[in-house]
Amino acid sequence: MQNADEQEHELVTAAGAPAGDHRGAPDAVPHPIFELLRGYRAHGPEEAADVDRVRALAADGGNPWSRSVPLHLTASALIVHPDSGQVLLRWHQRQQAWLQVGGHGDPGERDALMIALREAREETGLEDLVPWPNGSIRQVVIVSVPAAGGEPAHEHADVRFILATRTPEAISAENPDAPLRWLPLHEAHDLTSEANLRELLARVRRLLDS
């Protein structure tokens, strides 16, 4: 794995305006995702390309959270218990993988952090979740989702945060098919096969060690 400092790619544009937004609509109100991405530093060219696609998605005038388009926004979070350094993973039946919690925005929702918080509370039963160490975006990843249940294959433009709890024992799985596991970082790394989640785990480790 490359050193994050070597990979770091500055994505801030002049005056904080994201490249490509507001084309043909100078008076349009920018989508909230632009403000979240302001100053975000992608780690390497792959994530930088994903961030560019997210900005283009939000700039095209449609609803970037709509599940009717092949590429749409989702919001997720890796939950950490800072005192123990453990993280919480959830089994995702569709992907057949242990992943972070999160999902789609409900109709009318536009705030990625609030969507991640709502989804995390619903999926874990943890009511004390807060952004950690703050509400900044921690990763942007475009992931492929396989076809299932009559829904075609599509892509999620996943905006990721880190949330913290002080009551790890209070977890309650949303349903029996979505169990939850608290794990030390090294065990979470070994359990997941997703390279992008392993990268997010590495970013959590750096925050815990700082």
C-alpha positions in Angstrom: 0.0 0.0 0.0 1.3 3.4 -0.9 1.9 6.0 1.7 -1.1 8.2 2.0 1.0 11.4 2.0 2.5 10.3 -1.3 -0.9 9.6 -2.8 -2.6 12.7 -1.5 -4.3 14.6 -4.4 -5.5 18.2 -3.8 -9.1 18.6 -5.0 -9.8 22.2 -4.0 -10.5 24.4 -6.9 -10.1 28.2 -7.1 -12.3 30.0 -4.6 -13.5 26.6 -3.4 -15.8 26.1 -6.5 -15.8 22.5 -7.6 -14.9 21.9 -11.1 -17.8 21.5 -13.5 -20.6 22.6 -11.2 -23.4 25.1 -12.1 -22.9 24.8 -15.8 -25.5 26.9 -17.6 -27.1 27.8 -14.2 -25.1 30.6 -12.5 -28.0 31.4 -10.1 -28.6 27.7 -9.1 -28.3 26.7 -5.5 -25.4 24.3 -5.3 -26.1 20.8 -4.0 -25.0 20.2 -0.4 -22.5 17.6 -1.5 -20.4 20.4 -3.0 -19.9 22.0 0.4 -19.0 18.6 1.9 -16.4 18.1 -0.8 -14.9 21.5 -0.4 -11.3 21.0 0.7 -11.6 17.2 0.7 -8.3 15.6 -0.3 -8.5 12.4 -2.2 -5.9 9.7 -1.6 -4.5 8.8 -5.1 -5.8 9.1 -8.6 -8.5 6.4 -8.3 -10.3 8.2 -5.5 -9.8 11.5 -7.2 -11.6 10.1 -10.3 -14.4 9.0 -8.1 -14.7 12.4 -6.5 -14.9 14.0 -10.0 -17.7 11.6 -10.9 -19.6 12.5 -7.7 -19.3 16.2 -8.5 -20.5 15.7 -12.1 -23.4 13.6 -10.8 -24.5 16.4 -8.5 -24.0 19.1 -11.1 -26.2 17.6 -13.8 -29.4 19.1 -12.4 -31.1 15.9 -11.4 -31.5 14.2 -8.0 -28.2 12.5 -7.3 -29.8 10.4 -4.6 -32.5 8.9 -6.9 -32.3 5.1 -7.2 -33.7 5.4 -10.7 -30.4 6.3 -12.2 -27.5 3.8 -12.7 -25.1 5.9 -10.6 -26.5 7.5 -7.5 -25.3 8.8 -4.1 -25.3 6.7 -1.0 -23.9 7.6 2.5 -22.2 5.2 4.9 -20.2 5.2 8.0 -17.6 3.1 9.8 -18.6 3.1 13.5 -15.8 3.2 16.1 -15.6 2.8 19.8 -12.6 5.1 20.6 -11.9 3.8 24.1 -11.3 0.2 22.8 -10.2 1.0 19.3 -12.7 -1.5 17.9 -14.9 -1.0 14.8 -18.4 -2.3 14.0 -19.1 -4.2 10.8 -22.4 -5.5 9.4 -23.1 -8.5 7.3 -24.5 -7.5 3.9 -26.4 -10.3 2.4 -26.5 -8.9 -1.2 -22.8 -8.3 -1.4 -22.0 -11.4 0.8 -19.5 -9.4 2.7 -18.8 -7.7 6.1 -19.0 -4.0 5.4 -19.7 -0.6 7.1 -23.3 0.5 7.7 -25.2 2.9 5.5 -27.4 3.2 2.5 -29.8 5.3 0.4 -31.3 8.7 1.1 -35.0 8.8 1.8 -37.2 11.1 -0.4 -36.4 14.8 0.4 -33.1 14.0 2.1 -30.0 15.9 0.8 -27.5 15.9 3.7 -25.1 13.0 3.3 -24.0 13.1 7.0 -27.5 13.1 8.3 -28.4 10.2 6.0 -25.3 8.2 7.2 -26.4 8.9 10.8 -30.0 7.8 10.2 -28.9 4.6 8.5 -26.4 3.8 11.1 -28.9 4.2 13.9 -31.5 2.1 12.1 -29.0 -0.7 11.4 -27.3 -0.8 14.8 -29.8 0.4 17.3 -27.1 2.8 18.7 -28.8 6.1 19.6 -25.7 8.0 20.8 -23.8 8.0 17.5 -21.9 11.2 16.7 -19.5 12.2 13.9 -15.9 11.4 14.9 -13.6 13.2 15.3 -15.8 15.6 13.3 -18.3 15.6 10.4 -15.8 15.7 7.6 -16.0 13.2 4.7 -13.5 10.5 5.2 -13.6 8.6 1.9 -15.4 8.7 -1.4 -15.8 5.4 -3.3 -17.8 4.3 -6.3 -18.8 0.7 -5.9 -20.5 -1.7 -8.2 -23.7 -3.4 -7.0 -24.8 -6.7 -8.5 -28.3 -7.2 -9.9 -30.7 -8.8 -7.5 -34.5 -9.1 -6.9 -35.4 -7.6 -10.3 -33.1 -4.6 -9.7 -30.4 -4.3 -12.4 -26.7 -3.9 -11.6 -25.8 -0.3 -10.8 -23.2 1.8 -9.0 -23.2 3.6 -5.7 -21.3 6.8 -5.3 -20.6 6.2 -1.6 -19.7 9.2 0.6 -18.2 7.8 3.9 -17.9 9.2 7.4 -16.7 7.9 10.8 -19.1 7.8 13.7 -18.4 7.0 17.3 -20.4 5.5 20.2 -19.8 5.3 23.9 -22.2 2.4 24.4 -20.9 -0.5 22.2 -22.9 -3.1 24.2 -26.2 -1.5 23.1 -26.0 -2.8 19.5 -29.1 -4.5 18.1 -29.1 -5.9 14.6 -31.9 -4.6 12.3 -32.8 -8.1 11.3 -31.4 -11.7 11.7 -29.8 -11.6 8.2 -27.7 -8.5 9.1 -25.6 -9.5 12.2 -23.2 -7.0 13.7 -19.6 -7.6 15.0 -17.3 -5.5 17.0 -13.7 -6.2 15.9 -10.2 -4.9 16.5 -8.9 -3.1 13.5 -6.6 -5.9 12.4 -9.4 -8.5 12.6 -11.8 -6.2 10.6 -9.0 -5.8 8.0 -8.7 -9.6 7.7 -12.5 -10.2 7.7 -13.3 -7.9 4.8 -12.2 -8.6 1.2 -13.0 -5.0 0.0 -9.8 -3.0 -0.6 -11.6 0.3 -0.2 -12.9 -0.7 3.2 -9.4 -1.8 4.2 -8.2 1.7 3.2 -10.9 3.3 5.4 -9.8 1.1 8.3 -6.2 2.3 7.8 -7.5 5.9 7.9 -9.3 5.1 11.2 -6.1 3.7 12.6 -4.2 6.9 11.8 -6.9 8.9 13.6 -6.8 6.7 16.6 -3.1 6.9 16.8 -3.0 10.7 16.4 
